Amino acid sequence: MGSGLMGILPLILMFIVFYFLLIRPQQKRQKQTANMQAGISKGDMVVTIGGLHGLVDAVNEENNTITLKTTDGSRMVFEKSAIRETRTQA
């Protein structure tokens, strides 16, 4: 019976290591990103996952989109999930 436990112990330890080194940090990042995207409001400076910088001109909670105004004055509509980060205005 003791050798059976010793055979499964490395698998249990490997799962624990994977959880603390890979799974848990990824869940934390996903939660932070979701909170950031949920907190976006008009006037925030944001960066999309494609690298576009813009000012939030409108937020449409109904279909989960935002309208960004770029420096040349054009307006583009993005899904909230396309926002990578918010920046402070300079």
N, C-alpha and C positions, 0 to 999 in steps of 0.2 A: 504494500500500500504506500509506503514511503517513497519508493522509486517512481510510482505514478505521479505523485505530487512534484517530485524533482524534475520530471520530464515536462510538465506543464508550466512550471515556475518561470523558465526563461521567456515563454510566450506572454505570460502575465506581465512580467517586468518590461518587455518590449512594448506592449500596449500602453503601459503607464508612461514610459518615456515618450512615445509618439504623442500621447495625449497632451503632455505638458510642453513639448517642444514644437508641435505642429498644429494640433487640433484646437487647443485652447487659445493660442494667440490669433489664429485665423478667425475664430468666432468673435473675439474681442474687436478685431479690426472691422469685421462686418457690422457689428453693433454700432461702433463709432461712426462708420460711414452712413448707416441708416439714420442715425440720430442727426448727423450733419445735414443730410439730404432732406429730412423732415423739417429741419429748422430754417431752411432757406426762405428768405423773404425779400420783398422788393427793396432795391437799393444795395443788396449784397454784391460784392465783387467775387466772381467765381471763375474756376478753371475747369473745362470739360476734360473728359478722358482723352480727347483728341488734341488737347493743348490749347484750345481756343480760350482767350481771356475775355470776359464780358461782365457787364453790369446787369443784374436782374431787373427787368422792366416790368414783368408781370408773372404771377404764379397762378396756375390753374390747378386747384386741388381735385377738381372733378375728373380730369383725365390724366392727372399726374405729370403735367408738363410745365415748363417755365419758358418765358421769352427773354432772351438775352439781347442787350443792346451793345454793339461793338464800338470801337473808337471812331470808325468812319460813319456811324449813325445807323447802320443797317440793323435790322432786328431778325433774330433767328429763334425758332422754337426747338427745344430739346426736351427729351424725357428727363425727369429728375434723376434717374439712375445713371445718366451720362455725366453728372457732375462729380468730379474727382475731389475738389477741395474748395473751400471758401478762403478768400484773402481779405486782408484789411485794406481799405482804400488809402492810397498814398497821395 
